[in-house]
Amino acid sequence: MKQAILLLLLSTPLHYIFAGDYDFSALHGLRDKKGNIYFEISGYDILYSTMKGKLNDSKTLANFKKQLKIKGIYAEYSDPNLALQHYIIETEQPLEKNPALKFNQVFYLFTKSANEIQYVIFHTLNQRDILLERELINAFLEGKLIGYIYDNLKGESISFAGRTVRLGTSCQWRSPHNLYCKGGQISWSEFPSAEMAELDLDMRIAANGGNQSIILSQDTIDILFENIPSVAYRIVYNVKKVPYPLIVYYVVQEVRGRYVSCTMSNYGDNRNDFELAHLLRQFMSISKPPDHAYNRFFDEPQYENDKYGMYSTWIGNMGLEVSLGSTFTLADMNRIFKYAPSFDLYFCVPVKRNMSIDLGALFSFPVKPQRFDYTFKGGETTETKAKSMMCANLRYSYLHTLSNNSGLNTYMGIGVASLNTDILKEIVDNRKVYYSVDAFDLFGGIRFQYKKFGYFIEYHRASFPNSSKVANNFGNSFINTGVSYFFR
């Protein structure tokens, strides 16, 4: 069959090969910092690049095959219909993560200058479209594809099957028609027929079901895709070395006259998690999740736990956080005390994956506190010093996952800061109660976390100067920093 296709290609006149009026509106190109250009169209991944050497030099060809690790060659030739000096290599290789599948690759090499060659690689799991390959090569060499090439890898505003979607600054192109935003990913391709799109989707599903993942569940689900009632294949994978199951939605649909094969994915807490990442919600919705769907807001936390123990529970579980550190005062508060060992205790309640509401308190014990004036309600003033400081507060935390075992936690909170003096107020049930200066406290911080251990630094701004008990130059800012441990 391959020989027949090759003979047909060689016997086809050049003017016929380039006579087709191809629509490149579905083409998407990206240029990296090295100048390499990547395209995607109709299930093809395409690379344009250059290398040193001469096309008629056997050493150049041998080096080219070695550098690109080309295997499975079944044809090498030059096309007499192409006037430009060139060389063509055709291969068929098994897919690394699923050897049962084979992908087609064809390499077109052209002379660019006296000591430089330009090459084009077409890669697809689908059937080859030789006429499309030649149209793309011809258009590229003539400079007709410049308008499809983007140097900015930020996916702030994208074109999806004829619709402009604005996504902000957090999205990044991983490759053409393959976009990642925090928590979600979408890749797609457009085809001239529904049959070709269906075939492409089948190949995507087969390719993702290789030896790098275990399928936890698979079924179909009714969705709205681009506001069109559609059926998606929903497959949940246990991906090696990833702590959460990967949930993938595969869908084929005609959208604005284009047949789209689309893959959308995000991680979930478990296989019954039907909540969609923000990126996915821009393209699809689930109007009626099944009865067994897991609800992160109302159900008790449930996480996948496979026999290999690959799923980590260090993120997002209810637990107790204990911290040891130091409190350092800033600016005017230096006159009250400069340094104090501190102790924190927080009870953490997850509200979503990687998000929690924490209730707790900070206790600080000043070393060598300085005296300041304390004013009673009647206006009488006396000297005192700070015995201790306590901040009872409520905070919101969000954990940015860096790897399976590490993350960066950002948080902010509100509460009440109370600075206890050495002035005895009363004795209640043999317990001494001292006068204090109370203030409203706002704070924010970051914590680097590795497994159950963390290092944090946070800034507090307490409204002590607003109190009638102290002078307005009392000060209001301090930093708390230290190490933490989580009991889950």
C-alpha positions as CSV (number, residue, x, y, z in Angstrom):
1,M,0.0,0.0,0.0
2,K,2.8,2.4,0.9
3,Q,4.6,1.7,-2.3
4,A,1.4,2.4,-4.3
5,I,1.0,5.7,-2.5
6,L,4.7,6.6,-3.3
7,L,4.3,5.7,-7.0
8,L,1.1,7.8,-7.2
9,L,3.0,10.7,-5.6
10,L,6.0,10.4,-7.9
11,S,3.8,10.2,-11.0
12,T,1.6,13.2,-10.1
13,P,2.6,16.4,-11.9
14,L,3.7,19.3,-9.7
15,H,1.0,21.6,-11.0
16,Y,-1.7,19.1,-9.9
17,I,-0.1,18.7,-6.4
18,F,-0.3,22.4,-5.8
19,A,-3.6,23.0,-7.6
20,G,-5.7,22.4,-4.5
21,D,-7.2,25.5,-2.8
22,Y,-6.5,24.6,0.8
23,D,-8.1,26.5,3.7
24,F,-5.5,27.1,6.3
25,S,-7.8,28.9,8.7
26,A,-7.5,25.9,11.1
27,L,-3.7,26.2,11.2
28,H,-2.0,27.4,14.4
29,G,1.7,28.0,14.6
30,L,4.2,28.9,17.4
31,R,7.8,30.0,17.3
32,D,10.1,29.2,20.2
33,K,13.1,31.2,21.3
34,K,15.5,29.1,19.1
35,G,13.5,30.0,16.0
36,N,11.9,26.6,15.6
37,I,8.3,26.8,14.3
38,Y,5.6,24.4,15.3
39,F,2.2,23.9,13.6
40,E,-0.9,21.9,14.1
41,I,-3.6,21.2,11.5
42,S,-6.0,18.3,10.9
43,G,-4.2,16.0,13.4
44,Y,-0.7,16.8,12.1
45,D,2.0,18.0,14.4
46,I,4.6,19.8,12.2
47,L,8.1,21.2,12.9
48,Y,10.1,23.5,10.7
49,S,13.7,23.9,11.6
50,T,17.3,24.1,10.3
51,M,20.7,22.5,10.8
52,K,24.2,22.8,9.5
53,G,25.3,20.6,6.6
54,K,24.9,19.9,2.9
55,L,22.0,17.9,1.5
56,N,24.2,16.0,-1.0
57,D,26.6,14.9,1.8
58,S,26.0,11.4,3.2
59,K,27.5,12.4,6.5
60,T,24.9,15.2,6.9
61,L,22.1,12.7,6.3
62,A,23.6,10.2,8.7
63,N,24.0,12.9,11.4
64,F,20.4,14.1,10.8
65,K,19.0,10.6,11.3
66,K,21.1,10.2,14.5
67,Q,20.2,13.5,16.0
68,L,16.5,13.0,15.5
69,K,16.7,9.3,16.4
70,I,14.9,8.3,13.2
71,K,13.8,4.7,13.1
72,G,11.4,2.5,11.1
73,I,12.4,4.0,7.7
74,Y,10.6,2.4,4.8
75,A,11.3,4.9,2.1
76,E,14.0,7.5,1.1
77,Y,13.8,9.3,-2.2
78,S,13.8,12.6,-4.1
79,D,10.8,13.7,-6.1
80,P,11.6,14.6,-9.7
81,N,8.6,17.0,-9.7
82,L,10.2,19.2,-7.1
83,A,12.7,21.6,-8.7
84,L,14.2,22.7,-5.3
85,Q,17.0,20.4,-4.1
86,H,15.5,18.1,-1.5
87,Y,15.4,14.7,0.1
88,I,12.4,12.8,1.6
89,I,12.4,10.2,4.4
90,E,9.3,8.3,5.4
91,T,9.0,6.3,8.6
92,E,6.5,4.3,10.7
93,Q,7.3,3.9,14.4
94,P,5.5,2.5,17.5
95,L,4.2,5.0,20.0
96,E,6.5,5.0,23.0
97,K,3.8,5.0,25.7
98,N,1.5,2.7,23.7
99,P,3.6,0.4,21.4
100,A,0.4,-1.1,20.0
101,L,-0.1,2.1,18.0
102,K,2.1,3.3,15.2
103,F,2.6,6.9,14.1
104,N,3.6,8.1,10.6
105,Q,6.4,10.5,10.2
106,V,7.8,12.1,7.0
107,F,10.8,14.3,6.8
108,Y,11.3,16.8,4.0
109,L,14.8,18.2,3.7
110,F,15.7,21.3,1.5
111,T,18.9,23.2,0.8
112,K,18.6,26.6,2.5
113,S,22.2,27.9,1.9
114,A,25.6,26.6,1.0
115,N,26.1,25.0,4.4
116,E,22.6,24.8,5.9
117,I,19.6,22.7,5.3
118,Q,16.0,23.3,6.2
119,Y,13.8,20.4,7.2
120,V,10.1,19.9,7.8
121,I,8.7,17.0,10.0
122,F,5.1,15.8,9.7
123,H,3.9,13.7,12.6
124,T,0.5,12.1,12.8
125,L,-1.3,9.1,14.3
126,N,-3.9,9.3,11.5
127,Q,-3.7,8.5,7.8
128,R,-1.4,10.8,5.9
129,D,-2.7,13.5,3.6
130,I,0.1,13.9,1.1
131,L,-1.5,16.7,-0.8
132,L,-1.9,18.7,2.4
133,E,1.7,18.1,3.3
134,R,2.9,19.5,-0.1
135,E,0.5,22.5,0.1
136,L,1.9,23.4,3.5
137,I,5.5,23.0,2.4
138,N,4.9,25.1,-0.7
139,A,3.1,27.8,1.3
140,F,5.8,27.9,4.0
141,L,8.6,28.2,1.5
142,E,6.8,31.0,-0.3
143,G,6.3,32.9,3.1
144,K,2.5,32.5,3.0
145,L,2.2,31.1,6.6
146,I,3.7,34.1,8.4
147,G,0.3,35.3,9.6
148,Y,-0.4,31.9,11.3
149,I,2.8,32.0,13.4
150,Y,2.8,33.5,16.9
151,D,5.9,34.3,19.0
152,N,4.0,34.9,22.3
153,L,3.3,31.7,24.2
154,K,0.8,33.4,26.5
155,G,-2.7,32.3,25.7
156,E,-4.4,35.5,26.8
157,S,-6.8,35.6,23.8
158,I,-7.3,32.6,21.6
159,S,-9.4,31.6,18.6
160,F,-11.3,28.4,19.1
161,A,-13.1,27.1,16.0
162,G,-14.0,30.6,14.9
163,R,-14.8,32.1,18.4
164,T,-12.5,34.5,20.2
165,V,-12.0,33.4,23.9
166,R,-10.3,35.8,26.3
167,L,-8.6,33.9,29.2
168,G,-6.3,36.4,30.9
169,T,-2.6,36.1,31.7
170,S,-2.5,32.7,33.4
171,C,-2.7,30.5,30.3
172,Q,0.3,29.1,28.4
173,W,0.5,27.3,25.0
174,R,2.2,24.0,25.5
175,S,2.1,23.4,21.7
176,P,-0.1,24.6,18.9
177,H,-3.8,24.0,19.7
178,N,-2.7,22.7,23.2
179,L,-3.4,25.2,26.0
180,Y,-2.7,24.9,29.7
181,C,-4.2,27.1,32.4
182,K,-3.7,26.5,36.1
183,G,-5.9,23.5,36.8
184,G,-7.0,22.6,33.3
185,Q,-5.8,21.8,29.8
186,I,-7.5,21.7,26.3
187,S,-6.2,20.5,23.0
188,W,-8.0,20.2,19.7
189,S,-7.9,19.8,16.0
190,E,-10.2,20.8,13.2
191,F,-11.2,18.6,10.2
192,P,-13.2,18.9,7.0
193,S,-15.5,15.9,7.9
194,A,-17.1,14.3,10.9
195,E,-15.5,10.9,10.0
196,M,-12.0,12.3,10.1
197,A,-12.7,14.0,13.5
198,E,-14.1,10.8,14.9
199,L,-11.0,8.9,13.8
200,D,-8.7,11.4,15.4
201,L,-10.6,11.2,18.7
202,D,-10.3,7.4,18.6
203,M,-6.6,7.7,18.2
204,R,-6.3,10.3,21.0
205,I,-8.1,7.9,23.4
206,A,-6.0,5.0,22.3
207,A,-2.8,6.9,22.7
208,N,-3.7,8.1,26.2
209,G,-4.5,4.6,27.3
210,G,-0.9,3.3,27.2
211,N,1.4,1.9,29.8
212,Q,1.9,5.3,31.5
213,S,-1.6,5.3,33.1
214,I,-4.3,3.1,34.6
215,I,-7.9,3.6,33.8
216,L,-10.0,4.0,37.0
217,S,-13.3,4.6,35.2
218,Q,-14.8,5.3,31.8
219,D,-18.3,6.2,30.6
220,T,-20.2,8.8,28.5
221,I,-21.8,11.9,29.8
222,D,-24.2,14.5,28.3
223,I,-22.6,18.0,28.2
224,L,-23.0,21.3,26.5
225,F,-19.9,21.9,24.2
226,E,-19.8,25.4,22.9
227,N,-23.5,25.5,23.9
228,I,-24.3,22.6,21.7
229,P,-25.8,19.4,23.3
230,S,-23.0,16.8,22.9
231,V,-21.8,13.5,24.3
232,A,-18.4,13.3,25.8
233,Y,-16.3,10.2,26.6
234,R,-15.2,10.7,30.2
235,I,-12.1,8.7,31.2
236,V,-10.4,8.9,34.6
237,Y,-6.7,7.9,34.7
238,N,-4.4,7.0,37.5
239,V,-1.3,8.6,36.1
240,K,2.1,7.5,37.4
241,K,3.8,9.8,39.9
242,V,0.8,12.2,40.0
243,P,-1.1,12.4,43.4
244,Y,-4.6,13.0,41.9
245,P,-6.6,11.2,39.2
246,L,-6.6,12.9,35.8
247,I,-10.2,13.4,34.4
248,V,-10.4,13.7,30.6
249,Y,-13.4,14.6,28.5
250,Y,-13.2,13.6,24.8
251,V,-15.7,15.1,22.4
252,V,-16.3,15.5,18.7
253,Q,-18.8,18.1,17.5
254,E,-19.5,20.3,14.5
255,V,-18.9,23.9,15.7
256,R,-19.6,26.8,13.4
257,G,-19.2,24.6,10.3
258,R,-15.9,23.0,11.6
259,Y,-15.6,19.4,12.8
260,V,-13.7,19.6,16.0
261,S,-11.9,16.8,17.8
262,C,-11.3,18.0,21.4
263,T,-9.7,16.8,24.6
264,M,-10.3,18.6,27.9
265,S,-8.7,17.6,31.2
266,N,-8.2,18.5,34.8
267,Y,-7.3,16.8,38.0
268,G,-9.9,15.8,40.6
269,D,-10.0,14.6,44.2
270,N,-11.4,11.2,43.1
271,R,-13.0,9.5,40.1
272,N,-16.4,10.9,40.9
273,D,-15.3,14.5,40.9
274,F,-17.3,16.3,38.2
275,E,-16.2,19.8,39.1
276,L,-14.6,21.5,36.1
277,A,-11.5,23.7,36.0
278,H,-12.0,27.3,35.0
279,L,-10.5,26.7,31.6
280,L,-12.8,23.8,30.8
281,R,-15.9,25.9,31.8
282,Q,-15.1,28.3,29.0
283,F,-15.9,25.5,26.5
284,M,-18.2,22.9,28.2
285,S,-20.6,22.5,31.0
286,I,-22.3,19.6,32.8
287,S,-26.0,20.5,33.3
288,K,-26.8,17.4,35.3
289,P,-24.0,15.5,37.0
290,P,-24.8,11.9,37.9
291,D,-26.2,11.0,41.3
292,H,-22.9,9.6,42.5
293,A,-21.0,12.8,41.7
294,Y,-18.7,14.0,44.6
295,N,-19.4,17.5,45.9
296,R,-16.3,19.1,47.5
297,F,-18.4,21.6,49.5
298,F,-20.9,19.3,51.1
299,D,-19.5,15.8,51.1
300,E,-16.8,14.6,53.4
301,P,-13.3,14.7,51.7
302,Q,-12.7,11.5,49.7
303,Y,-9.5,10.9,47.9
304,E,-8.4,8.1,45.6
305,N,-6.0,5.6,47.2
306,D,-4.6,3.0,44.9
307,K,-2.7,-0.2,45.8
308,Y,0.6,1.5,45.0
309,G,0.0,4.3,47.5
310,M,0.7,6.9,44.8
311,Y,-2.0,9.3,46.0
312,S,-0.8,11.8,48.5
313,T,-3.1,13.1,51.2
314,W,-0.8,15.8,52.5
315,I,-2.7,18.5,50.5
316,G,-6.3,19.5,51.4
317,N,-7.0,17.2,54.4
318,M,-8.5,18.5,57.6
319,G,-5.8,18.7,60.3
320,L,-3.8,20.7,62.8
321,E,-0.9,23.0,62.0
322,V,1.6,23.8,64.7
323,S,4.3,26.5,64.1
324,L,7.3,27.7,66.0
325,G,9.1,30.9,65.1
326,S,9.8,34.5,66.0
327,T,8.0,37.8,66.0
328,F,9.9,41.0,64.9
329,T,8.4,44.4,65.3
330,L,8.8,47.1,62.7
331,A,9.1,50.9,62.8
332,D,7.4,52.5,65.9
333,M,6.6,49.2,67.5
334,N,10.4,48.7,68.0
335,R,10.0,50.9,71.1
336,I,7.7,48.3,72.7
337,F,9.7,45.2,72.0
338,K,12.0,44.1,69.2
339,Y,11.9,40.3,69.3
340,A,9.7,37.6,70.7
341,P,9.6,33.8,70.3
342,S,6.3,32.7,68.9
343,F,4.0,29.8,68.8
344,D,1.1,29.3,66.3
345,L,-1.8,26.8,66.4
346,Y,-4.3,26.4,63.5
347,F,-7.2,24.1,62.8
348,C,-7.5,23.7,59.0
349,V,-10.7,22.9,57.3
350,P,-10.6,22.2,53.5
351,V,-13.3,23.9,51.4
352,K,-11.9,22.8,48.0
353,R,-8.8,20.9,46.8
354,N,-5.8,23.0,47.8
355,M,-8.0,25.6,49.6
356,S,-8.9,25.8,53.3
357,I,-10.3,28.1,55.9
358,D,-8.1,28.0,59.1
359,L,-9.0,29.1,62.6
360,G,-6.2,29.7,65.0
361,A,-4.0,31.9,67.2
362,L,-0.5,33.3,67.4
363,F,1.2,33.6,70.8
364,S,4.4,35.8,71.2
365,F,6.5,36.3,74.3
366,P,8.7,39.5,74.1
367,V,12.3,39.4,75.1
368,K,13.5,42.5,77.0
369,P,10.3,44.5,76.4
370,Q,10.5,48.3,76.8
371,R,8.2,50.4,79.0
372,F,5.3,52.5,77.5
373,D,2.5,54.6,78.9
374,Y,-0.9,52.8,79.4
375,T,-4.0,55.1,79.9
376,F,-7.0,53.9,81.9
377,K,-10.6,54.9,81.1
378,G,-10.5,57.8,83.6
379,G,-7.4,59.3,81.9
380,E,-4.9,58.1,84.5
381,T,-1.6,56.9,83.0
382,T,0.9,54.5,84.2
383,E,4.0,52.8,82.9
384,T,3.9,49.2,81.9
385,K,5.5,46.7,79.5
386,A,4.3,43.9,77.2
387,K,4.1,40.5,78.9
388,S,2.8,38.7,75.8
389,M,0.9,39.1,72.6
390,M,-1.9,37.0,71.2
391,C,-3.6,37.2,67.8
392,A,-6.8,35.2,67.4
393,N,-7.7,35.1,63.7
394,L,-9.4,33.5,60.7
395,R,-7.4,33.0,57.5
396,Y,-8.0,31.8,53.9
397,S,-5.2,29.6,52.5
398,Y,-4.5,28.5,48.9
399,L,-1.8,26.0,48.0
400,H,0.0,26.3,44.7
401,T,1.3,22.8,43.9
402,L,4.9,22.7,42.8
403,S,5.4,18.9,42.7
404,N,4.0,15.8,44.3
405,N,5.5,16.6,47.6
406,S,6.0,20.4,47.7
407,G,3.9,23.5,47.3
408,L,3.7,27.3,47.9
409,N,0.9,28.3,50.2
410,T,-0.4,31.9,50.1
411,Y,-2.8,33.1,52.7
412,M,-4.5,36.2,54.2
413,G,-6.6,36.7,57.3
414,I,-8.3,38.9,59.8
415,G,-8.5,38.8,63.6
416,V,-7.9,40.5,66.9
417,A,-4.4,41.2,68.3
418,S,-4.2,41.6,72.1
419,L,-1.0,42.9,73.8
420,N,-1.1,41.9,77.5
421,T,0.6,44.3,80.0
422,D,2.0,43.6,83.5
423,I,-0.8,45.7,85.2
424,L,-3.0,43.3,87.2
425,K,-6.7,43.9,86.6
426,E,-8.3,41.2,88.8
427,I,-8.1,37.6,90.0
428,V,-10.8,35.3,88.8
429,D,-10.8,31.7,90.2
430,N,-7.2,32.1,91.3
431,R,-6.3,33.2,87.8
432,K,-4.6,36.6,87.3
433,V,-6.1,38.8,84.6
434,Y,-4.0,41.7,83.2
435,Y,-5.0,44.8,81.4
436,S,-4.4,44.6,77.6
437,V,-4.3,46.7,74.4
438,D,-6.6,45.2,71.8
439,A,-6.6,46.0,68.1
440,F,-8.0,44.8,64.7
441,D,-5.4,42.7,62.9
442,L,-5.0,42.2,59.1
443,F,-2.2,39.9,57.8
444,G,-1.0,38.0,54.8
445,G,1.8,35.5,54.2
446,I,3.5,32.8,52.2
447,R,4.7,29.4,53.2
448,F,6.9,26.9,51.3
449,Q,5.7,23.4,52.1
450,Y,7.5,20.1,51.7
451,K,5.2,17.2,52.7
452,K,4.1,18.0,56.2
453,F,6.9,20.6,56.9
454,G,6.8,24.2,56.0
455,Y,8.7,27.5,56.3
456,F,6.6,30.7,56.5
457,I,6.8,34.5,56.7
458,E,3.8,36.8,57.3
459,Y,3.2,40.5,57.7
460,H,0.7,41.8,60.3
461,R,-0.8,45.3,60.5
462,A,-2.7,45.8,63.8
463,S,-4.6,49.0,64.7
464,F,-2.9,49.6,68.1
465,P,-2.5,53.4,67.5
466,N,-6.3,53.7,67.2
467,S,-6.7,52.5,70.8
468,S,-7.4,55.2,73.5
469,K,-5.1,53.2,75.8
470,V,-1.8,54.1,74.1
471,A,-0.3,57.0,72.3
472,N,-0.9,57.3,68.5
473,N,2.8,56.7,67.8
474,F,2.6,53.2,69.4
475,G,3.2,51.4,66.1
476,N,1.2,48.8,64.2
477,S,3.5,46.5,62.1
478,F,5.3,43.3,62.8
479,I,6.5,40.2,61.0
480,N,6.1,36.6,62.2
481,T,8.3,33.9,60.6
482,G,9.2,30.3,61.5
483,V,8.7,26.6,60.7
484,S,5.5,24.6,60.8
485,Y,4.3,21.0,60.9
486,F,1.0,19.5,59.9
487,F,-0.8,16.7,61.8
488,R,-3.2,15.0,59.3
